[in-house]
């Protein structure tokens, strides 16, 4: 697509998340959507790689009879079965949908960072599967073979059908609502609800001093995903401000209904992961936790809470607060090469 020649300077007031002016190239100044620039800088500061984390203790525990129960092994594999497809779905949405239609340069900058982080997450799951010697065919095909995972993936992918169409363009009321719906579904539901019961499973292992290398990687992933969630919420709320006509009562009710459908799907998934319960957690406790975080997501975009329940897993709030006390330069497996150390 050729760059449009103009005689006017960039006007910050014409910057929009979608349907903005001057979307041909990324020109950061004048900067309008500061939340995106802050997210970009935070993402860079939080950079990590899976191979920096030792899996030796996990390997020993996984191979040692009696350390993990059958239910614990099933839970770990089922969670990995969901994770391995979910991040690739998110990455496809960023690369094939979001980036094409978002016209804010700052948001585009962060989307490039976010897409890379999704690749790191996919790498992490492969690293865990390979380190533990799991059956890769079993794990990577769960989205086809386990109904609870398939149904979550199918639900999410259904919202891509319109905006993945090469002929799709924003600029009309219907198209803009469709795009806003996609942002809400991918941010609030996929990254804000569907990931979180699986996160809780992994931190359940961590609290028992089990599979701590795997759990540490998931903790870094959770930190990234929380940033993705916040970014998506900020985009949705900014579009509401820039194009308030899209946020109709009917649209709001549809978003609530979609979240409620997602809660049912996630509760069904929890039953698959916890047929009898582990670590003092069971499907009923997860149902309450899923409802609790669903209410939090709805409130962040100005919608009414639907469940009004307490958080049954208060320790999950602590799990996201990942300190940077660990010195990777003492424990890392790989080495970065910078400046003159690079081999060309």
Residue frames as qw, qx, qy, qz and C-alpha x, y, z in Angstrom:
[[0.000, 0.889, 0.459, 0.000, 0.00, 0.00, 0.00],
 [0.435, 0.458, -0.039, 0.774, 1.61, 3.34, -1.05],
 [0.285, -0.440, -0.442, 0.728, 2.15, 6.03, 1.54],
 [0.153, 0.864, 0.456, 0.147, -0.29, 8.91, 1.18],
 [0.407, 0.153, -0.036, 0.900, 1.34, 12.26, 0.37],
 [0.181, -0.861, -0.474, 0.026, -0.03, 15.18, 2.38],
 [0.290, 0.573, -0.112, 0.758, 0.82, 18.80, 3.06],
 [0.508, -0.711, 0.044, -0.484, -0.47, 18.84, 6.65],
 [0.096, 0.423, -0.798, 0.417, 1.34, 17.89, 9.82],
 [0.441, -0.272, -0.854, 0.051, 0.16, 15.10, 12.13],
 [0.387, -0.490, 0.092, -0.776, -2.64, 16.26, 14.42],
 [0.020, 0.106, -0.908, 0.404, -2.79, 14.46, 17.76],
 [0.520, 0.171, 0.400, -0.735, -6.54, 15.01, 17.84],
 [0.740, 0.325, -0.340, -0.481, -6.89, 12.77, 14.77],
 [0.174, 0.294, -0.930, 0.133, -5.21, 9.84, 16.52],
 [0.807, -0.164, 0.064, -0.564, -7.65, 6.98, 17.19],
 [0.580, -0.247, 0.775, -0.045, -7.37, 3.34, 18.24],
 [0.475, 0.317, 0.747, 0.341, -9.24, 2.52, 15.02],
 [0.296, 0.808, 0.444, 0.249, -10.18, 4.74, 12.08],
 [0.324, -0.793, 0.030, 0.514, -7.43, 7.22, 12.92],
 [0.474, 0.866, -0.145, -0.070, -5.41, 9.36, 10.55],
 [0.233, 0.760, -0.602, 0.070, -1.93, 8.59, 9.24],
 [0.865, -0.279, 0.390, -0.145, -1.82, 4.82, 9.81],
 [0.782, 0.564, -0.264, 0.007, 0.63, 4.16, 6.94],
 [0.575, 0.345, -0.559, 0.488, 3.72, 4.22, 9.16],
 [0.617, -0.620, -0.409, 0.262, 4.49, 4.18, 12.88],
 [0.242, 0.520, -0.170, 0.802, 5.25, 7.74, 13.97],
 [0.457, -0.408, -0.697, 0.371, 5.14, 7.93, 17.74],
 [0.150, -0.482, -0.295, 0.811, 5.02, 11.69, 18.19],
 [0.329, -0.409, 0.398, -0.752, 2.80, 13.44, 18.93],
 [0.263, -0.059, -0.955, 0.127, 1.83, 10.68, 21.37],
 [0.518, -0.342, -0.105, -0.776, -1.78, 10.28, 22.46],
 [0.896, -0.284, -0.244, -0.239, -2.34, 6.77, 23.83],
 [0.017, -0.699, 0.631, -0.335, 0.21, 6.86, 26.64],
 [0.813, -0.271, 0.428, -0.288, -1.09, 3.64, 28.22],
 [0.936, 0.348, -0.001, 0.048, 0.22, 1.73, 25.20],
 [0.406, 0.714, -0.438, 0.364, 3.67, 3.31, 25.37],
 [0.423, -0.571, 0.565, -0.419, 3.86, 2.52, 29.09],
 [0.944, -0.019, 0.276, -0.179, 2.85, -1.09, 28.35],
 [0.774, 0.566, -0.225, 0.172, 5.56, -1.33, 25.70],
 [0.124, 0.697, -0.558, 0.434, 8.26, -0.13, 28.10],
 [0.677, -0.384, 0.491, -0.392, 6.99, -2.42, 30.86],
 [0.971, 0.214, 0.064, -0.083, 7.07, -5.38, 28.49],
 [0.588, 0.632, -0.403, 0.303, 10.67, -4.66, 27.57],
 [0.192, -0.624, 0.584, -0.483, 11.64, -4.38, 31.25],
 [0.790, -0.197, 0.452, -0.365, 9.95, -7.72, 31.97],
 [0.688, 0.470, -0.501, -0.234, 11.76, -9.65, 29.24],
 [0.584, -0.383, 0.703, -0.135, 12.54, -13.31, 30.01],
 [0.577, 0.331, -0.658, -0.353, 13.19, -16.60, 28.23],
 [0.924, -0.256, -0.070, -0.276, 12.06, -20.11, 29.25],
 [0.861, 0.194, -0.356, 0.307, 15.54, -21.59, 29.06],
 [0.062, 0.602, -0.441, 0.662, 16.68, -19.26, 31.84],
 [0.672, -0.394, 0.316, -0.542, 14.72, -21.41, 34.29],
 [0.051, 0.311, -0.949, 0.035, 16.05, -24.77, 35.47],
 [0.802, -0.091, -0.222, -0.547, 13.75, -27.75, 35.05],
 [0.352, 0.307, -0.865, 0.183, 15.98, -30.26, 36.86],
 [0.248, -0.026, 0.753, -0.609, 13.83, -30.59, 40.02],
 [0.705, 0.252, 0.057, -0.661, 10.67, -30.89, 37.91],
 [0.643, 0.353, -0.644, -0.216, 12.24, -33.69, 35.89],
 [0.148, 0.195, -0.894, 0.375, 13.23, -35.54, 39.07],
 [0.435, 0.099, 0.558, -0.700, 9.75, -35.16, 40.58],
 [0.723, 0.319, -0.172, -0.588, 7.97, -36.18, 37.39],
 [0.610, 0.330, -0.716, -0.083, 10.10, -39.31, 37.03],
 [0.019, 0.201, -0.846, 0.493, 9.91, -40.33, 40.70],
 [0.444, -0.398, -0.749, -0.291, 6.99, -42.65, 41.56],
 [0.446, -0.581, -0.622, 0.276, 4.70, -41.40, 44.30],
 [0.235, -0.183, -0.133, 0.945, 5.78, -37.75, 44.27],
 [0.368, 0.099, -0.153, -0.912, 2.79, -36.71, 42.13],
 [0.543, 0.228, 0.734, -0.339, -0.62, -38.37, 42.32],
 [0.346, 0.333, 0.758, 0.442, -2.46, -39.51, 39.19],
 [0.091, 0.882, 0.459, -0.049, -4.85, -36.56, 39.57],
 [0.225, -0.813, 0.171, 0.509, -1.95, -34.14, 39.80],
 [0.372, -0.162, 0.685, 0.605, -0.37, -35.58, 36.67],
 [0.255, 0.595, 0.713, 0.267, -3.68, -35.35, 34.82],
 [0.039, -0.927, -0.251, 0.277, -4.16, -31.74, 35.95],
 [0.292, -0.623, 0.380, 0.618, -0.70, -30.69, 34.77],
 [0.326, 0.061, 0.758, 0.562, -1.09, -32.31, 31.36],
 [0.174, 0.734, 0.648, 0.102, -4.60, -30.93, 30.83],
 [0.111, -0.894, -0.058, 0.430, -3.48, -27.39, 31.70],
 [0.285, -0.429, 0.568, 0.642, -0.56, -27.70, 29.26],
 [0.331, 0.365, 0.798, 0.347, -2.98, -29.04, 26.65],
 [0.118, 0.900, 0.413, -0.078, -4.98, -25.83, 26.90],
 [0.243, -0.807, 0.180, 0.507, -2.00, -23.48, 27.15],
 [0.477, -0.164, 0.626, 0.595, -0.25, -24.86, 24.05],
 [0.263, 0.534, 0.647, 0.477, -3.09, -23.78, 21.76],
 [0.100, -0.887, -0.405, 0.199, -4.38, -20.69, 23.58],
 [0.275, -0.696, 0.186, 0.637, -1.29, -18.54, 23.12],
 [0.297, 0.013, 0.669, 0.681, -1.05, -19.39, 19.42],
 [0.084, 0.727, 0.655, 0.188, -4.69, -18.36, 19.02],
 [0.199, -0.884, -0.157, 0.392, -3.89, -15.06, 20.75],
 [0.360, -0.418, 0.439, 0.710, -0.81, -14.54, 18.56],
 [0.268, 0.352, 0.725, 0.529, -2.80, -15.12, 15.37],
 [0.012, -0.864, -0.502, 0.027, -5.37, -12.58, 16.47],
 [0.286, -0.768, 0.090, 0.566, -2.67, -9.97, 17.09],
 [0.314, -0.289, 0.591, 0.684, -0.84, -10.53, 13.80],
 [0.140, 0.284, 0.798, 0.513, -3.76, -11.26, 11.47],
 [0.114, -0.765, -0.606, -0.187, -6.46, -9.02, 12.94],
 [0.339, -0.826, -0.218, 0.394, -5.53, -6.41, 15.55],
 [0.418, -0.413, 0.275, 0.761, -2.45, -5.03, 13.83],
 [0.272, 0.357, 0.633, 0.631, -4.16, -4.63, 10.47],
 [0.108, -0.749, -0.531, -0.381, -6.93, -2.44, 11.77],
 [0.448, -0.770, -0.233, 0.389, -5.51, -0.54, 14.75],
 [0.446, 0.756, 0.084, 0.471, -4.30, 2.88, 13.68],
 [0.393, -0.904, 0.162, -0.046, -2.71, 4.13, 16.91],
 [0.546, 0.604, -0.533, 0.231, 1.10, 4.06, 16.50],
 [0.240, -0.512, 0.675, -0.473, 1.65, 3.54, 20.23],
 [0.846, -0.042, 0.373, -0.378, -0.77, 0.61, 20.28],
 [0.857, 0.463, -0.223, -0.029, 0.90, -0.90, 17.25],
 [0.203, 0.641, -0.663, 0.329, 4.26, -0.68, 19.01],
 [0.495, -0.322, 0.674, -0.443, 2.96, -2.64, 21.97],
 [0.917, 0.212, 0.121, -0.315, 1.22, -5.18, 19.73],
 [0.639, 0.564, -0.514, 0.097, 4.60, -6.01, 18.20],
 [0.062, -0.460, 0.757, -0.460, 5.95, -6.62, 21.70],
 [0.721, -0.075, 0.444, -0.526, 2.85, -8.60, 22.69],
 [0.882, 0.363, -0.205, -0.218, 3.13, -10.83, 19.63],
 [0.424, 0.520, -0.693, 0.266, 6.72, -11.65, 20.58],
 [0.346, -0.327, 0.682, -0.556, 5.65, -12.46, 24.13],
 [0.886, 0.101, 0.156, -0.426, 3.06, -14.92, 22.81],
 [0.751, 0.458, -0.475, 0.036, 5.90, -16.64, 20.93],
 [0.060, 0.474, -0.741, 0.473, 7.90, -16.84, 24.17],
 [0.660, -0.153, 0.469, -0.567, 4.92, -18.42, 25.92],
 [0.920, 0.280, -0.131, -0.240, 4.54, -21.04, 23.19],
 [0.490, 0.525, -0.640, 0.273, 8.26, -21.73, 23.55],
 [0.291, -0.416, 0.652, -0.563, 7.80, -22.15, 27.32],
 [0.865, -0.013, 0.252, -0.433, 5.13, -24.82, 26.95],
 [0.843, 0.417, -0.339, 0.007, 7.28, -26.73, 24.48],
 [0.201, 0.571, -0.666, 0.436, 10.23, -26.44, 26.89],
 [0.564, -0.288, 0.557, -0.538, 8.16, -27.89, 29.75],
 [0.933, 0.187, 0.059, -0.301, 6.74, -30.72, 27.62],
 [0.714, 0.520, -0.445, 0.148, 10.15, -31.61, 26.22],
 [0.024, -0.567, 0.669, -0.480, 11.94, -31.37, 29.58],
 [0.645, -0.198, 0.552, -0.490, 9.47, -33.70, 31.28],
 [0.018, -0.158, 0.940, 0.303, 9.48, -36.13, 28.36],
 [0.551, 0.336, 0.511, -0.568, 5.71, -35.91, 27.93],
 [0.473, 0.343, 0.743, 0.327, 3.94, -37.41, 24.95],
 [0.001, 0.275, -0.155, -0.949, 3.92, -34.40, 22.63],
 [0.216, -0.220, -0.739, -0.599, 1.18, -35.91, 20.48],
 [0.301, -0.564, -0.751, 0.165, -1.06, -36.25, 23.53],
 [0.197, -0.547, -0.279, 0.764, -0.46, -32.70, 24.79],
 [0.020, 0.284, -0.304, -0.909, -0.59, -30.84, 21.48],
 [0.254, -0.215, -0.753, -0.568, -3.72, -32.67, 20.29],
 [0.046, -0.358, -0.777, 0.516, -5.77, -32.15, 23.43],
 [0.270, 0.340, 0.065, -0.899, -7.61, -29.25, 21.83],
 [0.503, 0.117, -0.617, -0.594, -8.98, -31.78, 19.34],
 [0.514, -0.078, -0.854, -0.004, -9.56, -34.64, 21.78],
 [0.191, -0.326, -0.693, 0.614, -10.66, -33.04, 25.07],
 [0.013, 0.729, 0.596, 0.338, -14.12, -31.49, 24.77],
 [0.330, -0.845, -0.266, 0.325, -13.58, -28.95, 27.55],
 [0.359, -0.452, 0.304, 0.758, -10.54, -27.52, 25.73],
 [0.236, 0.292, 0.686, 0.623, -12.07, -27.78, 22.24],
 [0.051, -0.803, -0.586, -0.098, -15.19, -25.91, 23.33],
 [0.288, -0.794, -0.051, 0.533, -13.18, -23.02, 24.78],
 [0.329, -0.251, 0.512, 0.753, -11.04, -22.74, 21.64],
 [0.163, 0.475, 0.732, 0.460, -14.06, -22.97, 19.33],
 [0.122, -0.865, -0.440, 0.209, -15.84, -20.25, 21.30],
 [0.273, -0.694, 0.165, 0.645, -12.90, -17.87, 20.91],
 [0.308, -0.080, 0.657, 0.683, -12.17, -18.66, 17.26],
 [0.210, 0.661, 0.709, 0.128, -15.78, -17.94, 16.34],
 [0.036, -0.913, -0.176, 0.366, -15.10, -14.23, 16.86],
 [0.327, -0.459, 0.488, 0.666, -12.32, -14.20, 14.30],
 [0.519, 0.409, 0.705, 0.256, -14.44, -15.18, 11.34],
 [0.256, 0.922, 0.290, -0.007, -15.42, -11.63, 10.46],
 [0.091, -0.944, 0.243, 0.204, -12.27, -9.65, 11.12],
 [0.565, -0.322, 0.651, 0.392, -9.93, -12.26, 9.61],
 [0.613, 0.629, 0.462, 0.126, -11.71, -11.80, 6.27],
 [0.483, -0.033, 0.228, 0.845, -9.32, -9.90, 3.92],
 [0.021, 0.570, 0.445, 0.690, -12.26, -7.77, 2.85],
 [0.415, -0.750, -0.479, 0.189, -13.09, -6.69, 6.43],
 [0.295, 0.380, -0.098, 0.871, -12.58, -2.98, 7.12],
 [0.173, -0.560, -0.552, 0.593, -13.42, -0.77, 10.05],
 [0.038, -0.016, 0.219, 0.975, -15.21, 2.50, 9.39],
 [0.473, -0.382, -0.473, -0.638, -18.86, 1.51, 9.62],
 [0.561, -0.462, 0.329, -0.604, -20.96, 1.17, 12.76],
 [0.979, -0.064, -0.022, -0.190, -21.37, -2.58, 12.30],
 [0.781, 0.364, -0.365, 0.353, -17.69, -3.23, 11.53],
 [0.059, 0.581, -0.476, 0.658, -16.46, -1.07, 14.40],
 [0.734, -0.387, 0.267, -0.490, -18.75, -2.85, 16.85],
 [0.979, 0.113, -0.167, 0.015, -17.49, -6.18, 15.51],
 [0.551, 0.480, -0.445, 0.518, -13.90, -5.10, 16.09],
 [0.284, -0.545, 0.425, -0.664, -14.65, -3.80, 19.58],
 [0.922, -0.205, 0.053, -0.323, -16.34, -7.11, 20.36],
 [0.868, 0.274, -0.333, 0.247, -13.17, -8.92, 19.29],
 [0.185, 0.554, -0.491, 0.645, -11.05, -6.79, 21.62],
 [0.600, -0.433, 0.316, -0.594, -13.38, -7.50, 24.55],
 [0.983, -0.031, -0.075, -0.163, -13.52, -11.25, 23.86],
 [0.777, 0.337, -0.376, 0.376, -9.77, -11.70, 23.45],
 [0.112, 0.508, -0.475, 0.710, -8.80, -9.46, 26.35],
 [0.551, -0.366, 0.331, -0.673, -11.54, -10.02, 28.92],
 [0.946, -0.054, 0.075, -0.309, -12.39, -13.64, 28.16],
 [0.880, 0.299, -0.307, 0.204, -9.37, -15.39, 26.64],
 [0.459, 0.394, -0.470, 0.642, -6.62, -13.59, 28.53],
 [0.242, -0.430, 0.350, -0.796, -8.72, -12.50, 31.51],
 [0.797, -0.203, 0.262, -0.506, -10.80, -15.61, 32.30],
 [0.956, 0.205, -0.183, -0.102, -9.76, -18.68, 30.30],
 [0.527, 0.494, -0.564, 0.400, -6.12, -18.50, 31.40],
 [0.223, -0.608, 0.444, -0.619, -6.72, -17.93, 35.08],
 [0.903, -0.290, 0.168, -0.269, -8.01, -21.28, 36.32],
 [0.902, 0.275, -0.194, 0.271, -5.02, -22.89, 34.61],
 [0.191, 0.655, -0.424, 0.596, -2.74, -20.36, 36.29],
 [0.607, -0.532, 0.317, -0.498, -4.27, -21.32, 39.64],
 [0.998, -0.013, -0.068, -0.003, -3.54, -25.01, 38.97],
 [0.689, 0.437, -0.320, 0.481, 0.15, -24.27, 38.41],
 [0.060, -0.609, 0.415, -0.673, 0.42, -22.11, 41.50],
 [0.868, -0.367, 0.082, -0.324, -1.25, -24.92, 43.44],
 [0.917, 0.150, -0.213, 0.303, 1.75, -27.05, 42.49],
 [0.332, 0.589, -0.326, 0.661, 4.10, -24.23, 43.47],
 [0.479, -0.612, 0.242, -0.581, 2.50, -23.88, 46.91],
 [0.960, -0.243, 0.103, -0.089, 3.19, -27.58, 47.46],
 [0.245, -0.705, 0.609, 0.269, 6.82, -27.16, 46.36],
 [0.700, 0.165, 0.672, 0.177, 6.10, -29.30, 43.32],
 [0.540, 0.551, 0.452, 0.448, 6.99, -28.62, 39.66],
 [0.217, -0.807, -0.140, 0.532, 8.50, -25.31, 40.70],
 [0.274, -0.242, 0.487, 0.793, 10.39, -24.72, 37.44],
 [0.063, 0.465, 0.745, 0.474, 7.22, -25.16, 35.40],
 [0.186, -0.822, -0.511, 0.168, 5.29, -22.96, 37.85],
 [0.301, -0.592, 0.073, 0.744, 7.94, -20.24, 37.68],
 [0.165, 0.062, 0.607, 0.775, 7.60, -20.10, 33.90],
 [0.100, -0.651, -0.704, -0.265, 3.81, -19.90, 34.24],
 [0.285, -0.756, -0.321, 0.495, 4.27, -17.10, 36.75],
 [0.204, -0.344, 0.318, 0.860, 6.23, -15.08, 34.21],
 [0.013, 0.326, 0.744, 0.583, 3.56, -15.87, 31.62],
 [0.186, -0.744, -0.631, 0.115, 0.86, -14.71, 34.03],
 [0.236, -0.616, -0.052, 0.750, 2.71, -11.41, 34.50],
 [0.092, -0.075, 0.561, 0.820, 2.79, -10.94, 30.72],
 [0.098, -0.479, -0.799, -0.350, -0.86, -11.93, 30.31],
 [0.193, -0.730, -0.487, 0.440, -1.93, -9.51, 33.03],
 [0.125, -0.462, 0.212, 0.852, -0.23, -6.77, 31.02],
 [0.011, -0.155, -0.755, -0.638, -2.01, -7.99, 27.86],
 [0.143, -0.638, -0.755, 0.053, -5.31, -7.94, 29.74],
 [0.164, -0.698, -0.238, 0.655, -4.77, -4.40, 30.99],
 [0.095, -0.251, 0.467, 0.843, -3.76, -3.23, 27.53],
 [0.060, -0.349, -0.820, -0.449, -6.88, -4.74, 25.95],
 [0.170, -0.724, -0.609, 0.277, -9.08, -3.16, 28.61],
 [0.157, -0.588, 0.026, 0.793, -7.45, 0.22, 28.01],
 [0.035, -0.013, 0.646, 0.763, -8.01, -0.12, 24.26],
 [0.114, -0.545, -0.808, -0.194, -11.66, -1.04, 24.75],
 [0.194, -0.750, -0.431, 0.462, -12.26, 1.84, 27.16],
 [0.149, -0.428, 0.248, 0.856, -10.47, 4.29, 24.84],
 [0.016, -0.223, -0.748, -0.625, -12.60, 3.21, 21.87],
 [0.154, -0.688, -0.699, 0.116, -15.65, 3.80, 24.07],
 [0.173, -0.696, -0.133, 0.684, -14.43, 7.36, 24.63],
 [0.094, -0.301, 0.494, 0.810, -13.49, 7.99, 21.00],
 [0.351, -0.109, -0.657, -0.659, -16.60, 6.35, 19.53],
 [0.288, -0.005, 0.695, -0.658, -19.25, 6.35, 22.28],
 [0.687, 0.182, -0.134, -0.691, -21.99, 5.53, 19.79],
 [0.546, 0.207, -0.803, -0.117, -20.68, 1.93, 19.66],
 [0.107, 0.037, -0.851, 0.512, -21.35, 1.28, 23.36],
 [0.530, -0.281, -0.305, -0.739, -25.09, 0.76, 23.03],
 [0.632, -0.293, 0.503, -0.511, -27.20, -0.93, 25.75],
 [0.956, 0.205, -0.020, -0.208, -27.69, -3.88, 23.39],
 [0.613, 0.541, -0.513, 0.261, -23.94, -4.19, 22.86],
 [0.182, -0.524, 0.635, -0.538, -23.28, -4.00, 26.60],
 [0.826, -0.129, 0.346, -0.425, -25.77, -6.79, 27.28],
 [0.895, 0.377, -0.239, -0.023, -24.17, -8.90, 24.58],
 [0.319, 0.580, -0.636, 0.397, -20.77, -8.52, 26.24],
 [0.499, -0.361, 0.572, -0.541, -22.27, -9.56, 29.59],
 [0.935, 0.109, 0.121, -0.314, -23.91, -12.60, 27.97],
 [0.726, 0.510, -0.442, 0.131, -20.63, -13.61, 26.33],
 [0.002, -0.532, 0.692, -0.488, -18.80, -13.41, 29.65],
 [0.714, -0.184, 0.452, -0.502, -21.49, -15.55, 31.29],
 [0.934, 0.304, -0.131, -0.133, -21.13, -18.15, 28.51],
 [0.464, 0.584, -0.587, 0.313, -17.37, -18.11, 29.03],
 [0.369, -0.458, 0.618, -0.522, -17.80, -18.72, 32.76],
 [0.918, 0.020, 0.219, -0.331, -19.85, -21.86, 32.04],
 [0.816, 0.478, -0.313, 0.091, -17.17, -23.12, 29.63],
 [0.193, 0.605, -0.629, 0.449, -14.41, -22.45, 32.14],
 [0.621, -0.336, 0.509, -0.492, -16.28, -24.19, 34.95],
 [0.966, 0.200, 0.012, -0.166, -16.69, -27.23, 32.69],
 [0.590, 0.583, -0.481, 0.285, -12.95, -27.13, 32.02],
 [0.226, -0.570, 0.607, -0.505, -12.26, -27.00, 35.79],
 [0.877, -0.128, 0.311, -0.343, -14.25, -30.22, 36.25],
 [0.882, 0.414, -0.214, 0.072, -12.07, -31.85, 33.59],
 [0.311, 0.625, -0.553, 0.455, -8.89, -30.72, 35.35],
 [0.179, -0.303, 0.710, -0.610, -10.14, -31.57, 38.87],
 [0.596, -0.199, -0.676, -0.384, -12.26, -34.72, 38.71],
 [0.669, -0.484, -0.543, 0.152, -11.79, -35.22, 42.48],
 [0.225, -0.957, 0.065, -0.169, -9.84, -32.12, 43.56],
 [0.791, 0.062, -0.251, 0.555, -6.19, -31.52, 44.45],
 [0.336, 0.185, -0.253, 0.888, -4.27, -29.17, 46.76],
 [0.007, 0.455, 0.599, -0.659, -7.48, -28.41, 48.62],
 [0.314, 0.348, -0.191, -0.862, -9.01, -27.04, 45.42],
 [0.386, 0.282, 0.876, 0.060, -11.98, -28.57, 43.64],
 [0.149, 0.422, 0.609, 0.654, -14.39, -27.75, 40.84],
 [0.215, -0.839, -0.498, -0.022, -16.77, -25.91, 43.19],
 [0.415, -0.681, -0.002, 0.603, -14.00, -23.68, 44.47],
 [0.333, -0.046, 0.491, 0.804, -12.93, -22.99, 40.92],
 [0.046, 0.678, 0.639, 0.359, -16.48, -22.09, 39.93],
 [0.277, -0.891, -0.266, 0.242, -16.48, -19.38, 42.60],
 [0.441, -0.483, 0.265, 0.709, -13.02, -18.17, 41.58],
 [0.287, 0.263, 0.621, 0.680, -14.00, -17.97, 37.90],
 [0.074, -0.824, -0.530, -0.185, -17.14, -16.03, 38.81],
 [0.406, -0.775, -0.091, 0.475, -15.07, -13.70, 40.99],
 [0.362, -0.300, 0.394, 0.790, -12.58, -12.82, 38.25],
 [0.188, 0.513, 0.669, 0.504, -15.40, -12.53, 35.67],
 [0.170, -0.901, -0.388, 0.098, -16.98, -9.83, 37.83],
 [0.406, -0.640, 0.157, 0.633, -13.65, -8.02, 38.05],
 [0.345, 0.064, 0.591, 0.726, -13.26, -8.07, 34.26],
 [0.047, 0.726, 0.618, 0.299, -16.80, -6.76, 33.71],
 [0.284, -0.872, -0.229, 0.327, -16.27, -3.93, 36.18],
 [0.457, -0.383, 0.303, 0.744, -13.07, -2.84, 34.41],
 [0.128, 0.191, 0.570, 0.789, -15.03, -2.04, 31.24],
 [0.263, -0.013, 0.150, -0.953, -17.91, -0.43, 33.09],
 [0.598, -0.182, -0.611, -0.486, -20.36, -3.33, 33.06],
 [0.663, -0.488, 0.214, -0.526, -22.46, -4.64, 35.96],
 [0.030, -0.325, 0.931, -0.163, -21.08, -7.48, 38.04],
 [0.692, -0.071, -0.486, -0.529, -23.12, -10.65, 37.73],
 [0.736, -0.111, -0.660, 0.102, -22.04, -12.95, 40.56],
 [0.308, -0.739, 0.232, -0.552, -20.95, -10.88, 43.58],
 [0.940, -0.273, -0.186, 0.091, -18.88, -13.62, 45.20],
 [0.384, -0.835, 0.380, 0.103, -15.72, -13.49, 47.32],
 [0.500, 0.609, -0.615, -0.026, -12.32, -14.65, 46.11],
 [0.940, -0.322, 0.031, -0.103, -11.84, -18.25, 47.37],
 [0.860, 0.073, -0.019, 0.505, -8.15, -18.22, 46.37],
 [0.112, -0.987, 0.022, 0.111, -6.73, -15.00, 47.89],
 [0.613, -0.463, 0.441, 0.464, -3.20, -16.29, 47.32],
 [0.612, 0.494, 0.458, 0.415, -3.75, -15.87, 43.57],
 [0.076, 0.990, 0.072, 0.090, -3.55, -12.11, 44.07],
 [0.460, -0.755, 0.402, 0.237, -0.06, -12.57, 45.46],
 [0.796, 0.057, 0.500, 0.336, 1.09, -14.90, 42.69],
 [0.507, 0.777, 0.233, 0.291, 0.97, -12.15, 40.09],
 [0.152, -0.964, 0.216, -0.021, 3.31, -9.92, 42.10],
 [0.930, 0.117, -0.033, 0.347, 6.46, -11.44, 40.66],
 [0.299, -0.886, 0.221, 0.278, 9.51, -9.81, 42.17],
 [0.687, 0.660, -0.275, 0.131, 12.73, -9.46, 40.22],
 [0.514, -0.733, 0.444, -0.050, 14.89, -10.64, 43.10],
 [0.917, 0.020, 0.345, 0.200, 16.05, -13.70, 41.18],
 [0.035, -0.761, 0.458, 0.458, 19.42, -13.03, 39.56],
 [0.901, 0.407, 0.105, -0.104, 19.25, -14.69, 36.16],
 [0.401, 0.767, -0.491, 0.094, 22.93, -13.93, 35.59],
 [0.302, -0.474, 0.789, -0.249, 23.71, -16.47, 38.32],
 [0.626, 0.065, 0.736, -0.251, 21.25, -19.16, 37.23],
 [0.648, 0.579, -0.068, -0.490, 20.61, -18.73, 33.52],
 [0.826, 0.045, 0.517, 0.221, 21.34, -21.47, 31.02],
 [0.582, 0.626, 0.288, 0.433, 21.58, -19.25, 27.96],
 [0.381, -0.458, -0.015, 0.803, 23.61, -16.11, 27.43],
 [0.364, 0.895, 0.223, -0.129, 22.67, -12.89, 25.70],
 [0.623, 0.002, 0.238, 0.745, 25.16, -11.51, 23.21],
 [0.106, 0.950, 0.238, -0.169, 25.35, -7.77, 22.85],
 [0.006, 0.919, -0.295, -0.262, 27.52, -5.29, 21.01],
 [0.256, 0.667, -0.681, -0.162, 30.94, -6.61, 20.02],
 [0.450, -0.212, 0.852, -0.161, 30.16, -10.08, 21.41],
 [0.779, 0.430, 0.261, -0.375, 27.78, -10.83, 18.52],
 [0.419, -0.186, 0.746, 0.483, 29.01, -13.15, 15.81],
 [0.527, 0.573, -0.015, -0.627, 27.87, -11.98, 12.40]]
